[in-house]
Amino acid sequence: MAGGAVVNTAGGKDYPGRLTLFVFFTCVVAATGGLIFGYDIGISGGVTSMNPFLKKFFPEVYEKKQMADSTNQYCKYDNQLLQIFTSSLYLAALVSSFFAATVTRVVGRKWSMFAGGFTFLVGAALNGAAQDLAMLIIGRILLGVGVGFANQSVPVYLSEMAPAHLRGMLNIGFQLMITIGILAAELINYGTNKIKAGYGWRISLALAAVPAAIITVGSLFLPDTPNSLIERGHPEEARRMLNRIRGSDVDVSEEYADLVVASEESKLVQHPWRNILDRKYRAQLTMAIVIPFFQQLTGINVIMFYAPVLFETLGFKGDASLMSAVITGLVNVFATLVSVFTVDRLGRRKLFLQGGMQMLVSQLVVGTLIAVKFGTSGVGDMPKGYAAAVVLFICIYVAGFAWSWGPLGWLVPSEIFPLEIRPAGQSINVSVNMLFTFVIAQAFLTMLCHLKFGLFYFFAGWVVIMTVFIALFLPETKGVPIEEMVLVWKGHWFWNRFIGDEDVHVGATNGKAANATA
């Protein structure tokens, strides 16, 4: 295939090891860090569609909503303060991820998870008890700090604990927990919206403390990864841990030796934030920026943040809009499970490319269906059957995202960095993700008001660009040990020009041969 990037990593070094019960449970506990991120994504849109919440904090939006039948459907939720409520969390997560990188490197991955869970717990309490907008926003900022720490540490932890041949499946546990958090939040919103006394929104916001408590307490029982132990000067403990996670009857000498060499090299790097700009890391740096950037421009957070709001805009009423959000949440969970069981068989590229095509087609269909009914005026009505077709294609779109850009947007950046720049690289990944999550959350309702149905075409255009990028520039990384990933880039038709022979070392030169076909 001209311009392709099919990398053959077969026939080389494969570290021995199996999925032990110990690794499985530690990865499940760590992955619950995704619950706090998912719960927040799911809860925001439902709460902002509840009338008691809008009356208390956003009366202008409430008044506009009451006149909805005679006004532009596209613009009834267009309010900057309402968007700040949603987006402030992601700005806080962006900033905190840089501090989280230092915590993750100096004291280990588990304490970064603990810090994230505890801060999220405090933010949930403030939000549930909020008396005014300032208290609400401060709570959101604390939630953001928690998300920044958890998103920085959990994917790295999962990638380091997992055997190379199962890294994709175990790492996607993080994304699976995100989707479960979203679904749980949507179900809770559906229930609390029925509370006649009008305090349902408080319950929705305060229940964020549950996933926060799970990761906060759970992190106290997690072991450190062998990579982190070696990095922090505990080699014997690291070897014992490696033996425990790979199986007591497995010879881990070769993998341990490679981890030690990688750690020794990482200690020579005094300034990882400066070193990550080196030419030899150009591929990894590009992916850490471009993949999370593209992930947000799939348009998924339009659906997940504002699903109830969006469905109300499309003509669904009250409970119907929340139930439609629950349906998309269910699709999200089950489609992510597809990715869990296929990512280490089919590989990352096939899922990226297939998911991209599926999202493209469904976005074009949804945009067209909305255009036919609401046109550019935004005034119109949507019959039940027609509305069901819109929900169907939104579900097809969500499924495409859930087994491609959703999990792989976290997996691929977490598995490509050498140890010496791994915390810095993951921080860049998280901060870019949060920056553009913030931008989309802050701008979406205004964009919907001005671009109207064209908003779906806007995101479809970006899906075309990102799918072409993956086809040309992302090599296959399935089954490759993290410390040997340099061979994948060295064997790629484009990225090999940035990597000299002297940059290929550690145990990799004796391991897998990566041969690219162009």
Disulfide bonds with the S-S distance in Angstrom:
Cys75-Cys449 1.91
